[in-house]
Structure formats: structure tokens, C-alpha cells
Amino acid sequence: MQYYVVCPRKLWLYSKQIGFETEHDRVIEGTLLHEKSYPRKDKELVIEML
């Protein structure tokens, strides 16, 4: 129910057991860019995984 409230698409992906890619070059580049651009943790919202 929490996934539906936060993001119906995430619920659909979870129900189909589809995870996010972590090894793709563009995903790695985006992760590095995110860490470099937003070094402060208090700018992120952490949603607890169920």
C-alpha cells in the first residue's frame, strides 16, 4: 500500500519483480553526478523499504 501512495509505477515494477539497473554505464554516471552535485545528505528524503 505504501508503494501505491508514494508511486504507483514503483508498485507495478515491484509486483513484476523488476529492479533498477545498477551496472549500466549511464546509471553509474548518474550516480556519480548525483553524489558530486548533492554531497549533503539532508537534501535527500529517505523512504524506508518494506
mmCIF entry with sequence, helices, sheets and N, C-alpha, C, O atoms, coordinates in Angstrom:
data_MODEL
# 
_entry.id   MODEL 
# 
_entity.id                         1 
_entity.type                       polymer 
_entity.pdbx_number_of_molecules   1 
# 
_entity_poly.entity_id                      1 
_entity_poly.type                           'polypeptide(L)' 
_entity_poly.nstd_linkage                   no 
_entity_poly.nstd_monomer                   no 
_entity_poly.pdbx_seq_one_letter_code       MQYYVVCPRKLWLYSKQIGFETEHDRVIEGTLLHEKSYPRKDKELVIEML 
_entity_poly.pdbx_seq_one_letter_code_can   MQYYVVCPRKLWLYSKQIGFETEHDRVIEGTLLHEKSYPRKDKELVIEML 
_entity_poly.pdbx_strand_id                 A 
# 
loop_
_entity_poly_seq.entity_id 
_entity_poly_seq.num 
_entity_poly_seq.mon_id 
_entity_poly_seq.hetero 
1 1  MET n 
1 2  GLN n 
1 3  TYR n 
1 4  TYR n 
1 5  VAL n 
1 6  VAL n 
1 7  CYS n 
1 8  PRO n 
1 9  ARG n 
1 10 LYS n 
1 11 LEU n 
1 12 TRP n 
1 13 LEU n 
1 14 TYR n 
1 15 SER n 
1 16 LYS n 
1 17 GLN n 
1 18 ILE n 
1 19 GLY n 
1 20 PHE n 
1 21 GLU n 
1 22 THR n 
1 23 GLU n 
1 24 HIS n 
1 25 ASP n 
1 26 ARG n 
1 27 VAL n 
1 28 ILE n 
1 29 GLU n 
1 30 GLY n 
1 31 THR n 
1 32 LEU n 
1 33 LEU n 
1 34 HIS n 
1 35 GLU n 
1 36 LYS n 
1 37 SER n 
1 38 TYR n 
1 39 PRO n 
1 40 ARG n 
1 41 LYS n 
1 42 ASP n 
1 43 LYS n 
1 44 GLU n 
1 45 LEU n 
1 46 VAL n 
1 47 ILE n 
1 48 GLU n 
1 49 MET n 
1 50 LEU n 
# 
_struct_asym.id          A 
_struct_asym.entity_id   1 
# 
loop_
_struct_conf.conf_type_id 
_struct_conf.id 
_struct_conf.pdbx_PDB_helix_id 
_struct_conf.beg_label_comp_id 
_struct_conf.beg_label_asym_id 
_struct_conf.beg_label_seq_id 
_struct_conf.pdbx_beg_PDB_ins_code 
_struct_conf.end_label_comp_id 
_struct_conf.end_label_asym_id 
_struct_conf.end_label_seq_id 
_struct_conf.pdbx_end_PDB_ins_code 
_struct_conf.beg_auth_comp_id 
_struct_conf.beg_auth_asym_id 
_struct_conf.beg_auth_seq_id 
_struct_conf.end_auth_comp_id 
_struct_conf.end_auth_asym_id 
_struct_conf.end_auth_seq_id 
_struct_conf.pdbx_PDB_helix_class 
_struct_conf.details 
_struct_conf.pdbx_PDB_helix_length 
HELX_P HELX_P1 AA1 GLN A 2  ? VAL A 6  ? GLN A 2  VAL A 6  1 ? 5  
HELX_P HELX_P2 AA2 PRO A 8  ? SER A 15 ? PRO A 8  SER A 15 1 ? 8  
HELX_P HELX_P3 AA3 ASP A 25 ? SER A 37 ? ASP A 25 SER A 37 1 ? 13 
HELX_P HELX_P4 AA4 LYS A 41 ? LYS A 43 ? LYS A 41 LYS A 43 5 ? 3  
# 
_struct_conf_type.id          HELX_P 
_struct_conf_type.criteria    ? 
_struct_conf_type.reference   ? 
# 
loop_
_atom_site.group_PDB 
_atom_site.id 
_atom_site.type_symbol 
_atom_site.label_atom_id 
_atom_site.label_alt_id 
_atom_site.label_comp_id 
_atom_site.label_asym_id 
_atom_site.label_entity_id 
_atom_site.label_seq_id 
_atom_site.pdbx_PDB_ins_code 
_atom_site.Cartn_x 
_atom_site.Cartn_y 
_atom_site.Cartn_z 
_atom_site.occupancy 
_atom_site.B_iso_or_equiv 
_atom_site.pdbx_formal_charge 
_atom_site.auth_seq_id 
_atom_site.auth_comp_id 
_atom_site.auth_asym_id 
_atom_site.auth_atom_id 
_atom_site.pdbx_PDB_model_num 
ATOM 1   N N  . MET A 1 1  ? 0.823  -1.188 0.000   1.00 0.00 ? 1  MET A N  1 
ATOM 2   C CA . MET A 1 1  ? 0.000  0.000  0.000   1.00 0.00 ? 1  MET A CA 1 
ATOM 3   C C  . MET A 1 1  ? 0.869  1.254  0.000   1.00 0.00 ? 1  MET A C  1 
ATOM 4   O O  . MET A 1 1  ? 0.533  2.253  -0.636  1.00 0.00 ? 1  MET A O  1 
ATOM 5   N N  . GLN A 1 2  ? 1.981  1.192  0.715   1.00 0.00 ? 2  GLN A N  1 
ATOM 6   C CA . GLN A 1 2  ? 2.889  2.346  0.788   1.00 0.00 ? 2  GLN A CA 1 
ATOM 7   C C  . GLN A 1 2  ? 3.415  2.708  -0.596  1.00 0.00 ? 2  GLN A C  1 
ATOM 8   O O  . GLN A 1 2  ? 3.495  3.888  -0.938  1.00 0.00 ? 2  GLN A O  1 
ATOM 9   N N  . TYR A 1 3  ? 3.774  1.702  -1.396  1.00 0.00 ? 3  TYR A N  1 
ATOM 10  C CA . TYR A 1 3  ? 4.273  1.967  -2.750  1.00 0.00 ? 3  TYR A CA 1 
ATOM 11  C C  . TYR A 1 3  ? 3.214  2.693  -3.580  1.00 0.00 ? 3  TYR A C  1 
ATOM 12  O O  . TYR A 1 3  ? 3.539  3.614  -4.330  1.00 0.00 ? 3  TYR A O  1 
ATOM 13  N N  . TYR A 1 4  ? 1.956  2.284  -3.450  1.00 0.00 ? 4  TYR A N  1 
ATOM 14  C CA . TYR A 1 4  ? 0.891  2.921  -4.230  1.00 0.00 ? 4  TYR A CA 1 
ATOM 15  C C  . TYR A 1 4  ? 0.734  4.379  -3.852  1.00 0.00 ? 4  TYR A C  1 
ATOM 16  O O  . TYR A 1 4  ? 0.514  5.228  -4.716  1.00 0.00 ? 4  TYR A O  1 
ATOM 17  N N  . VAL A 1 5  ? 0.845  4.678  -2.555  1.00 0.00 ? 5  VAL A N  1 
ATOM 18  C CA . VAL A 1 5  ? 0.718  6.063  -2.093  1.00 0.00 ? 5  VAL A CA 1 
ATOM 19  C C  . VAL A 1 5  ? 1.882  6.902  -2.617  1.00 0.00 ? 5  VAL A C  1 
ATOM 20  O O  . VAL A 1 5  ? 1.681  8.032  -3.062  1.00 0.00 ? 5  VAL A O  1 
ATOM 21  N N  . VAL A 1 6  ? 3.086  6.360  -2.565  1.00 0.00 ? 6  VAL A N  1 
ATOM 22  C CA . VAL A 1 6  ? 4.280  7.094  -2.975  1.00 0.00 ? 6  VAL A CA 1 
ATOM 23  C C  . VAL A 1 6  ? 4.396  7.153  -4.493  1.00 0.00 ? 6  VAL A C  1 
ATOM 24  O O  . VAL A 1 6  ? 4.593  8.225  -5.064  1.00 0.00 ? 6  VAL A O  1 
ATOM 25  N N  . CYS A 1 7  ? 4.273  5.989  -5.152  1.00 0.00 ? 7  CYS A N  1 
ATOM 26  C CA . CYS A 1 7  ? 4.485  5.941  -6.598  1.00 0.00 ? 7  CYS A CA 1 
ATOM 27  C C  . CYS A 1 7  ? 3.853  4.675  -7.172  1.00 0.00 ? 7  CYS A C  1 
ATOM 28  O O  . CYS A 1 7  ? 4.393  3.583  -6.995  1.00 0.00 ? 7  CYS A O  1 
ATOM 29  N N  . PRO A 1 8  ? 2.719  4.809  -7.856  1.00 0.00 ? 8  PRO A N  1 
ATOM 30  C CA . PRO A 1 8  ? 2.084  3.617  -8.446  1.00 0.00 ? 8  PRO A CA 1 
ATOM 31  C C  . PRO A 1 8  ? 2.998  2.868  -9.417  1.00 0.00 ? 8  PRO A C  1 
ATOM 32  O O  . PRO A 1 8  ? 2.908  1.645  -9.522  1.00 0.00 ? 8  PRO A O  1 
ATOM 33  N N  . ARG A 1 9  ? 3.863  3.570  -10.117 1.00 0.00 ? 9  ARG A N  1 
ATOM 34  C CA . ARG A 1 9  ? 4.781  2.911  -11.044 1.00 0.00 ? 9  ARG A CA 1 
ATOM 35  C C  . ARG A 1 9  ? 5.755  2.014  -10.285 1.00 0.00 ? 9  ARG A C  1 
ATOM 36  O O  . ARG A 1 9  ? 6.083  0.918  -10.739 1.00 0.00 ? 9  ARG A O  1 
ATOM 37  N N  . LYS A 1 10 ? 6.214  2.484  -9.132  1.00 0.00 ? 10 LYS A N  1 
ATOM 38  C CA . LYS A 1 10 ? 7.137  1.678  -8.335  1.00 0.00 ? 10 LYS A CA 1 
ATOM 39  C C  . LYS A 1 10 ? 6.431  0.407  -7.848  1.00 0.00 ? 10 LYS A C  1 
ATOM 40  O O  . LYS A 1 10 ? 7.047  -0.658 -7.798  1.00 0.00 ? 10 LYS A O  1 
ATOM 41  N N  . LEU A 1 11 ? 5.172  0.508  -7.495  1.00 0.00 ? 11 LEU A N  1 
ATOM 42  C CA . LEU A 1 11 ? 4.393  -0.664 -7.094  1.00 0.00 ? 11 LEU A CA 1 
ATOM 43  C C  . LEU A 1 11 ? 4.287  -1.656 -8.245  1.00 0.00 ? 11 LEU A C  1 
ATOM 44  O O  . LEU A 1 11 ? 4.448  -2.859 -8.039  1.00 0.00 ? 11 LEU A O  1 
ATOM 45  N N  . TRP A 1 12 ? 4.018  -1.169 -9.455  1.00 0.00 ? 12 TRP A N  1 
ATOM 46  C CA . TRP A 1 12 ? 3.924  -2.042 -10.611 1.00 0.00 ? 12 TRP A CA 1 
ATOM 47  C C  . TRP A 1 12 ? 5.252  -2.749 -10.853 1.00 0.00 ? 12 TRP A C  1 
ATOM 48  O O  . TRP A 1 12 ? 5.280  -3.960 -11.073 1.00 0.00 ? 12 TRP A O  1 
ATOM 49  N N  . LEU A 1 13 ? 6.350  -2.001 -10.814 1.00 0.00 ? 13 LEU A N  1 
ATOM 50  C CA . LEU A 1 13 ? 7.670  -2.597 -11.009 1.00 0.00 ? 13 LEU A CA 1 
ATOM 51  C C  . LEU A 1 13 ? 7.948  -3.655 -9.944  1.00 0.00 ? 13 LEU A C  1 
ATOM 52  O O  . LEU A 1 13 ? 8.446  -4.737 -10.255 1.00 0.00 ? 13 LEU A O  1 
ATOM 53  N N  . TYR A 1 14 ? 7.629  -3.345 -8.699  1.00 0.00 ? 14 TYR A N  1 
ATOM 54  C CA . TYR A 1 14 ? 7.850  -4.284 -7.600  1.00 0.00 ? 14 TYR A CA 1 
ATOM 55  C C  . TYR A 1 14 ? 7.011  -5.548 -7.792  1.00 0.00 ? 14 TYR A C  1 
ATOM 56  O O  . TYR A 1 14 ? 7.499  -6.654 -7.562  1.00 0.00 ? 14 TYR A O  1 
ATOM 57  N N  . SER A 1 15 ? 5.757  -5.392 -8.210  1.00 0.00 ? 15 SER A N  1 
ATOM 58  C CA . SER A 1 15 ? 4.881  -6.548 -8.394  1.00 0.00 ? 15 SER A CA 1 
ATOM 59  C C  . SER A 1 15 ? 5.366  -7.458 -9.521  1.00 0.00 ? 15 SER A C  1 
ATOM 60  O O  . SER A 1 15 ? 5.118  -8.664 -9.492  1.00 0.00 ? 15 SER A O  1 
ATOM 61  N N  . LYS A 1 16 ? 6.051  -6.896 -10.507 1.00 0.00 ? 16 LYS A N  1 
ATOM 62  C CA . LYS A 1 16 ? 6.607  -7.667 -11.617 1.00 0.00 ? 16 LYS A CA 1 
ATOM 63  C C  . LYS A 1 16 ? 8.044  -8.115 -11.348 1.00 0.00 ? 16 LYS A C  1 
ATOM 64  O O  . LYS A 1 16 ? 8.688  -8.718 -12.207 1.00 0.00 ? 16 LYS A O  1 
ATOM 65  N N  . GLN A 1 17 ? 8.536  -7.814 -10.149 1.00 0.00 ? 17 GLN A N  1 
ATOM 66  C CA . GLN A 1 17 ? 9.898  -8.148 -9.720  1.00 0.00 ? 17 GLN A CA 1 
ATOM 67  C C  . GLN A 1 17 ? 10.946 -7.581 -10.684 1.00 0.00 ? 17 GLN A C  1 
ATOM 68  O O  . GLN A 1 17 ? 11.905 -8.252 -11.066 1.00 0.00 ? 17 GLN A O  1 
ATOM 69  N N  . ILE A 1 18 ? 10.719 -6.315 -11.060 1.00 0.00 ? 18 ILE A N  1 
ATOM 70  C CA . ILE A 1 18 ? 11.653 -5.606 -11.930 1.00 0.00 ? 18 ILE A CA 1 
ATOM 71  C C  . ILE A 1 18 ? 12.441 -4.639 -11.068 1.00 0.00 ? 18 ILE A C  1 
ATOM 72  O O  . ILE A 1 18 ? 11.866 -3.759 -10.426 1.00 0.00 ? 18 ILE A O  1 
ATOM 73  N N  . GLY A 1 19 ? 13.758 -4.799 -11.052 1.00 0.00 ? 19 GLY A N  1 
ATOM 74  C CA . GLY A 1 19 ? 14.616 -3.929 -10.266 1.00 0.00 ? 19 GLY A CA 1 
ATOM 75  C C  . GLY A 1 19 ? 15.268 -2.875 -11.137 1.00 0.00 ? 19 GLY A C  1 
ATOM 76  O O  . GLY A 1 19 ? 15.199 -2.936 -12.364 1.00 0.00 ? 19 GLY A O  1 
ATOM 77  N N  . PHE A 1 20 ? 15.895 -1.920 -10.501 1.00 0.00 ? 20 PHE A N  1 
ATOM 78  C CA . PHE A 1 20 ? 16.584 -0.876 -11.222 1.00 0.00 ? 20 PHE A CA 1 
ATOM 79  C C  . PHE A 1 20 ? 17.973 -1.365 -11.619 1.00 0.00 ? 20 PHE A C  1 
ATOM 80  O O  . PHE A 1 20 ? 18.623 -2.102 -10.877 1.00 0.00 ? 20 PHE A O  1 
ATOM 81  N N  . GLU A 1 21 ? 18.415 -0.943 -12.798 1.00 0.00 ? 21 GLU A N  1 
ATOM 82  C CA . GLU A 1 21 ? 19.748 -1.310 -13.250 1.00 0.00 ? 21 GLU A CA 1 
ATOM 83  C C  . GLU A 1 21 ? 20.795 -0.595 -12.410 1.00 0.00 ? 21 GLU A C  1 
ATOM 84  O O  . GLU A 1 21 ? 20.614 0.561  -12.030 1.00 0.00 ? 21 GLU A O  1 
ATOM 85  N N  . THR A 1 22 ? 21.870 -1.275 -12.127 1.00 0.00 ? 22 THR A N  1 
ATOM 86  C CA . THR A 1 22 ? 22.954 -0.645 -11.369 1.00 0.00 ? 22 THR A CA 1 
ATOM 87  C C  . THR A 1 22 ? 24.278 -0.718 -12.110 1.00 0.00 ? 22 THR A C  1 
ATOM 88  O O  . THR A 1 22 ? 25.219 -0.002 -11.768 1.00 0.00 ? 22 THR A O  1 
ATOM 89  N N  . GLU A 1 23 ? 24.364 -1.573 -13.119 1.00 0.00 ? 23 GLU A N  1 
ATOM 90  C CA . GLU A 1 23 ? 25.631 -1.793 -13.813 1.00 0.00 ? 23 GLU A CA 1 
ATOM 91  C C  . GLU A 1 23 ? 25.720 -1.065 -15.153 1.00 0.00 ? 23 GLU A C  1 
ATOM 92  O O  . GLU A 1 23 ? 26.782 -1.079 -15.776 1.00 0.00 ? 23 GLU A O  1 
ATOM 93  N N  . HIS A 1 24 ? 24.652 -0.438 -15.612 1.00 0.00 ? 24 HIS A N  1 
ATOM 94  C CA . HIS A 1 24 ? 24.661 0.267  -16.892 1.00 0.00 ? 24 HIS A CA 1 
ATOM 95  C C  . HIS A 1 24 ? 25.515 1.529  -16.777 1.00 0.00 ? 24 HIS A C  1 
ATOM 96  O O  . HIS A 1 24 ? 25.489 2.207  -15.750 1.00 0.00 ? 24 HIS A O  1 
ATOM 97  N N  . ASP A 1 25 ? 26.267 1.843  -17.826 1.00 0.00 ? 25 ASP A N  1 
ATOM 98  C CA . ASP A 1 25 ? 27.185 2.985  -17.805 1.00 0.00 ? 25 ASP A CA 1 
ATOM 99  C C  . ASP A 1 25 ? 26.484 4.296  -17.459 1.00 0.00 ? 25 ASP A C  1 
ATOM 100 O O  . ASP A 1 25 ? 27.017 5.092  -16.686 1.00 0.00 ? 25 ASP A O  1 
ATOM 101 N N  . ARG A 1 26 ? 25.318 4.528  -18.009 1.00 0.00 ? 26 ARG A N  1 
ATOM 102 C CA . ARG A 1 26 ? 24.604 5.787  -17.744 1.00 0.00 ? 26 ARG A CA 1 
ATOM 103 C C  . ARG A 1 26 ? 24.083 5.863  -16.309 1.00 0.00 ? 26 ARG A C  1 
ATOM 104 O O  . ARG A 1 26 ? 24.025 6.945  -15.725 1.00 0.00 ? 26 ARG A O  1 
ATOM 105 N N  . VAL A 1 27 ? 23.710 4.730  -15.747 1.00 0.00 ? 27 VAL A N  1 
ATOM 106 C CA . VAL A 1 27 ? 23.259 4.703  -14.359 1.00 0.00 ? 27 VAL A CA 1 
ATOM 107 C C  . VAL A 1 27 ? 24.438 5.022  -13.433 1.00 0.00 ? 27 VAL A C  1 
ATOM 108 O O  . VAL A 1 27 ? 24.297 5.787  -12.479 1.00 0.00 ? 27 VAL A O  1 
ATOM 109 N N  . ILE A 1 28 ? 25.589 4.436  -13.722 1.00 0.00 ? 28 ILE A N  1 
ATOM 110 C CA . ILE A 1 28 ? 26.788 4.703  -12.923 1.00 0.00 ? 28 ILE A CA 1 
ATOM 111 C C  . ILE A 1 28 ? 27.170 6.177  -13.034 1.00 0.00 ? 28 ILE A C  1 
ATOM 112 O O  . ILE A 1 28 ? 27.511 6.809  -12.035 1.00 0.00 ? 28 ILE A O  1 
ATOM 113 N N  . GLU A 1 29 ? 27.113 6.722  -14.247 1.00 0.00 ? 29 GLU A N  1 
ATOM 114 C CA . GLU A 1 29 ? 27.427 8.135  -14.460 1.00 0.00 ? 29 GLU A CA 1 
ATOM 115 C C  . GLU A 1 29 ? 26.452 9.035  -13.687 1.00 0.00 ? 29 GLU A C  1 
ATOM 116 O O  . GLU A 1 29 ? 26.869 10.018 -13.074 1.00 0.00 ? 29 GLU A O  1 
ATOM 117 N N  . GLY A 1 30 ? 25.172 8.703  -13.716 1.00 0.00 ? 30 GLY A N  1 
ATOM 118 C CA . GLY A 1 30 ? 24.177 9.475  -12.985 1.00 0.00 ? 30 GLY A CA 1 
ATOM 119 C C  . GLY A 1 30 ? 24.386 9.408  -11.484 1.00 0.00 ? 30 GLY A C  1 
ATOM 120 O O  . GLY A 1 30 ? 24.206 10.406 -10.785 1.00 0.00 ? 30 GLY A O  1 
ATOM 121 N N  . THR A 1 31 ? 24.764 8.247  -10.984 1.00 0.00 ? 31 THR A N  1 
ATOM 122 C CA . THR A 1 31 ? 25.036 8.092  -9.557  1.00 0.00 ? 31 THR A CA 1 
ATOM 123 C C  . THR A 1 31 ? 26.220 8.949  -9.136  1.00 0.00 ? 31 THR A C  1 
ATOM 124 O O  . THR A 1 31 ? 26.177 9.619  -8.104  1.00 0.00 ? 31 THR A O  1 
ATOM 125 N N  . LEU A 1 32 ? 27.279 8.923  -9.944  1.00 0.00 ? 32 LEU A N  1 
ATOM 126 C CA . LEU A 1 32 ? 28.448 9.751  -9.630  1.00 0.00 ? 32 LEU A CA 1 
ATOM 127 C C  . LEU A 1 32 ? 28.107 11.236 -9.696  1.00 0.00 ? 32 LEU A C  1 
ATOM 128 O O  . LEU A 1 32 ? 28.541 12.011 -8.844  1.00 0.00 ? 32 LEU A O  1 
ATOM 129 N N  . LEU A 1 33 ? 27.337 11.630 -10.696 1.00 0.00 ? 33 LEU A N  1 
ATOM 130 C CA . LEU A 1 33 ? 26.926 13.029 -10.823 1.00 0.00 ? 33 LEU A CA 1 
ATOM 131 C C  . LEU A 1 33 ? 26.076 13.452 -9.624  1.00 0.00 ? 33 LEU A C  1 
ATOM 132 O O  . LEU A 1 33 ? 26.242 14.550 -9.093  1.00 0.00 ? 33 LEU A O  1 
ATOM 133 N N  . HIS A 1 34 ? 25.174 12.583 -9.209  1.00 0.00 ? 34 HIS A N  1 
ATOM 134 C CA . HIS A 1 34 ? 24.323 12.880 -8.055  1.00 0.00 ? 34 HIS A CA 1 
ATOM 135 C C  . HIS A 1 34 ? 25.161 13.071 -6.787  1.00 0.00 ? 34 HIS A C  1 
ATOM 136 O O  . HIS A 1 34 ? 24.958 14.022 -6.033  1.00 0.00 ? 34 HIS A O  1 
ATOM 137 N N  . GLU A 1 35 ? 26.097 12.157 -6.569  1.00 0.00 ? 35 GLU A N  1 
ATOM 138 C CA . GLU A 1 35 ? 26.939 12.247 -5.371  1.00 0.00 ? 35 GLU A CA 1 
ATOM 139 C C  . GLU A 1 35 ? 27.811 13.495 -5.391  1.00 0.00 ? 35 GLU A C  1 
ATOM 140 O O  . GLU A 1 35 ? 28.060 14.095 -4.345  1.00 0.00 ? 35 GLU A O  1 
ATOM 141 N N  . LYS A 1 36 ? 28.272 13.885 -6.561  1.00 0.00 ? 36 LYS A N  1 
ATOM 142 C CA . LYS A 1 36 ? 29.117 15.071 -6.684  1.00 0.00 ? 36 LYS A CA 1 
ATOM 143 C C  . LYS A 1 36 ? 28.302 16.358 -6.562  1.00 0.00 ? 36 LYS A C  1 
ATOM 144 O O  . LYS A 1 36 ? 28.759 17.332 -5.962  1.00 0.00 ? 36 LYS A O  1 
ATOM 145 N N  . SER A 1 37 ? 27.111 16.362 -7.123  1.00 0.00 ? 37 SER A N  1 
ATOM 146 C CA . SER A 1 37 ? 26.277 17.565 -7.141  1.00 0.00 ? 37 SER A CA 1 
ATOM 147 C C  . SER A 1 37 ? 25.560 17.805 -5.819  1.00 0.00 ? 37 SER A C  1 
ATOM 148 O O  . SER A 1 37 ? 25.333 18.953 -5.436  1.00 0.00 ? 37 SER A O  1 
ATOM 149 N N  . TYR A 1 38 ? 25.209 16.746 -5.130  1.00 0.00 ? 38 TYR A N  1 
ATOM 150 C CA . TYR A 1 38 ? 24.444 16.852 -3.890  1.00 0.00 ? 38 TYR A CA 1 
ATOM 151 C C  . TYR A 1 38 ? 25.161 16.119 -2.758  1.00 0.00 ? 38 TYR A C  1 
ATOM 152 O O  . TYR A 1 38 ? 24.715 15.055 -2.329  1.00 0.00 ? 38 TYR A O  1 
ATOM 153 N N  . PRO A 1 39 ? 26.262 16.678 -2.277  1.00 0.00 ? 39 PRO A N  1 
ATOM 154 C CA . PRO A 1 39 ? 27.029 15.954 -1.255  1.00 0.00 ? 39 PRO A CA 1 
ATOM 155 C C  . PRO A 1 39 ? 26.362 15.935 0.127   1.00 0.00 ? 39 PRO A C  1 
ATOM 156 O O  . PRO A 1 39 ? 26.686 15.079 0.949   1.00 0.00 ? 39 PRO A O  1 
ATOM 157 N N  . ARG A 1 40 ? 25.437 16.861 0.393   1.00 0.00 ? 40 ARG A N  1 
ATOM 158 C CA . ARG A 1 40 ? 24.799 16.900 1.712   1.00 0.00 ? 40 ARG A CA 1 
ATOM 159 C C  . ARG A 1 40 ? 23.648 15.911 1.775   1.00 0.00 ? 40 ARG A C  1 
ATOM 160 O O  . ARG A 1 40 ? 22.793 15.890 0.889   1.00 0.00 ? 40 ARG A O  1 
ATOM 161 N N  . LYS A 1 41 ? 23.624 15.101 2.809   1.00 0.00 ? 41 LYS A N  1 
ATOM 162 C CA . LYS A 1 41 ? 22.593 14.068 2.956   1.00 0.00 ? 41 LYS A CA 1 
ATOM 163 C C  . LYS A 1 41 ? 21.227 14.648 3.316   1.00 0.00 ? 41 LYS A C  1 
ATOM 164 O O  . LYS A 1 41 ? 20.203 14.030 3.022   1.00 0.00 ? 41 LYS A O  1 
ATOM 165 N N  . ASP A 1 42 ? 21.193 15.826 3.949   1.00 0.00 ? 42 ASP A N  1 
ATOM 166 C CA . ASP A 1 42 ? 19.907 16.344 4.408   1.00 0.00 ? 42 ASP A CA 1 
ATOM 167 C C  . ASP A 1 42 ? 19.025 16.861 3.262   1.00 0.00 ? 42 ASP A C  1 
ATOM 168 O O  . ASP A 1 42 ? 17.892 17.277 3.506   1.00 0.00 ? 42 ASP A O  1 
ATOM 169 N N  . LYS A 1 43 ? 19.516 16.843 2.032   1.00 0.00 ? 43 LYS A N  1 
ATOM 170 C CA . LYS A 1 43 ? 18.711 17.242 0.891   1.00 0.00 ? 43 LYS A CA 1 
ATOM 171 C C  . LYS A 1 43 ? 17.934 16.073 0.305   1.00 0.00 ? 43 LYS A C  1 
ATOM 172 O O  . LYS A 1 43 ? 17.121 16.265 -0.600  1.00 0.00 ? 43 LYS A O  1 
ATOM 173 N N  . GLU A 1 44 ? 18.168 14.875 0.801   1.00 0.00 ? 44 GLU A N  1 
ATOM 174 C CA . GLU A 1 44 ? 17.503 13.691 0.288   1.00 0.00 ? 44 GLU A CA 1 
ATOM 175 C C  . GLU A 1 44 ? 16.438 13.222 1.266   1.00 0.00 ? 44 GLU A C  1 
ATOM 176 O O  . GLU A 1 44 ? 16.582 13.341 2.483   1.00 0.00 ? 44 GLU A O  1 
ATOM 177 N N  . LEU A 1 45 ? 15.378 12.691 0.702   1.00 0.00 ? 45 LEU A N  1 
ATOM 178 C CA . LEU A 1 45 ? 14.304 12.106 1.502   1.00 0.00 ? 45 LEU A CA 1 
ATOM 179 C C  . LEU A 1 45 ? 14.457 10.592 1.444   1.00 0.00 ? 45 LEU A C  1 
ATOM 180 O O  . LEU A 1 45 ? 14.423 10.004 0.363   1.00 0.00 ? 45 LEU A O  1 
ATOM 181 N N  . VAL A 1 46 ? 14.624 9.969  2.584   1.00 0.00 ? 46 VAL A N  1 
ATOM 182 C CA . VAL A 1 46 ? 14.779 8.522  2.636   1.00 0.00 ? 46 VAL A CA 1 
ATOM 183 C C  . VAL A 1 46 ? 13.437 7.903  2.960   1.00 0.00 ? 46 VAL A C  1 
ATOM 184 O O  . VAL A 1 46 ? 12.806 8.237  3.962   1.00 0.00 ? 46 VAL A O  1 
ATOM 185 N N  . ILE A 1 47 ? 13.009 6.994  2.097   1.00 0.00 ? 47 ILE A N  1 
ATOM 186 C CA . ILE A 1 47 ? 11.751 6.271  2.299   1.00 0.00 ? 47 ILE A CA 1 
ATOM 187 C C  . ILE A 1 47 ? 12.117 4.855  2.665   1.00 0.00 ? 47 ILE A C  1 
ATOM 188 O O  . ILE A 1 47 ? 12.814 4.168  1.918   1.00 0.00 ? 47 ILE A O  1 
ATOM 189 N N  . GLU A 1 48 ? 11.652 4.427  3.798   1.00 0.00 ? 48 GLU A N  1 
ATOM 190 C CA . GLU A 1 48 ? 12.005 3.108  4.309   1.00 0.00 ? 48 GLU A CA 1 
ATOM 191 C C  . GLU A 1 48 ? 11.403 2.021  3.422   1.00 0.00 ? 48 GLU A C  1 
ATOM 192 O O  . GLU A 1 48 ? 10.215 2.054  3.101   1.00 0.00 ? 48 GLU A O  1 
ATOM 193 N N  . MET A 1 49 ? 12.233 1.064  3.034   1.00 0.00 ? 49 MET A N  1 
ATOM 194 C CA . MET A 1 49 ? 11.764 -0.050 2.201   1.00 0.00 ? 49 MET A CA 1 
ATOM 195 C C  . MET A 1 49 ? 11.050 -1.061 3.083   1.00 0.00 ? 49 MET A C  1 
ATOM 196 O O  . MET A 1 49 ? 11.499 -1.356 4.191   1.00 0.00 ? 49 MET A O  1 
ATOM 197 N N  . LEU A 1 50 ? 9.948  -1.585 2.594   1.00 0.00 ? 50 LEU A N  1 
ATOM 198 C CA . LEU A 1 50 ? 9.181  -2.579 3.364   1.00 0.00 ? 50 LEU A CA 1 
ATOM 199 C C  . LEU A 1 50 ? 9.601  -3.962 3.022   1.00 0.00 ? 50 LEU A C  1 
ATOM 200 O O  . LEU A 1 50 ? 9.064  -4.924 3.572   1.00 0.00 ? 50 LEU A O  1 
# 
